[in-house]
């Protein structure tokens, strides 16, 4: 997994093209040149970073085993409020 500002806990989304780093206050692009994570990178709470997420396909759809009933989940789905999120 490549580190991008967009995948960092400190990323604040501004619109569909850019965001802001909560640490440096710099405007950063979602992708492309300049989107690489910085030394202050902290993985965001997303399904792909959860120990209960497994077997993602080519579209990023995998299995969540964090609840009584297994279900599908998107790797990029925000898990900040998930009661069963466990960082890898």
N, C-alpha and C positions, 0 to 999 in steps of 0.2 A: 504494500500500500504506500503510495507516495503521499508525503505530507503537503497539504495545501492549506492556506489560510482558512479556506471555507470549512475545513475539517477540524478546526481548532475551537476549543471551548471559549477562547477570547475573541472570536469573530462575531461581529455585529453586522447582520445583513442590512443593507441600505436599499437596494433595488435588485433587479435581475442581472445586473452586470458587475456590481461592486459591493464592498462592505468596508468596515473599519476595524482595525485592530484595537481592542479595548486597552491594551498595554501601551502601544506606541502612539495611538491616535492617528495613524496613517491610513489613508484610503488605499484599499487593495482590491485587485480584480478577483472575480470568482474563479476564472481559469485563464490559461495562456501565460504570457510573459508577466512575471511579477507575482504570480499566484502561489509560489512555493512557500512553505511554512518557514517561520523564523526560529531563532534559538529559544523563544518563549513559548513554542508550540506545546499545547496540552491537548490530547485527543478529546474531542467532544463526545458527549453521551449520545451515541448513535447505535442502532442495532448492530452494525458491523463491528463495533468495539466491545460488544457484550459477550460474556462467556456462555450465555444461553442461546446464542445465534450460531447456526451451522449450515453447511452445505449450500452456499449461495450459487445460483446459476449464472449464466452470462449476463443476465439482466439485473443481477443483484437481489434476486428474490430467494430467500432461504427459509430455514425452519427455526422458529422460536420454541425452545423447550423450557422456558422460564415459568410456565403456568401449568395448571392441572391438565389442560388439553393443549397438545402441540398445535401450532398454527403457522401459517406462512407469515413472513415479515420482509419488508424492504430493508436492505443493508443501510441505506441512507436515511432511514426514518429516525427522527429525533427521539431520544429515549430519556430526556431530562426528567420527566415526571413518571417514568415507569418504576413501579414499586419493586420489580424483580430484576432491575438492571444490575449487572455485576461486571465491572471493568475487567478486561483480560489482563 
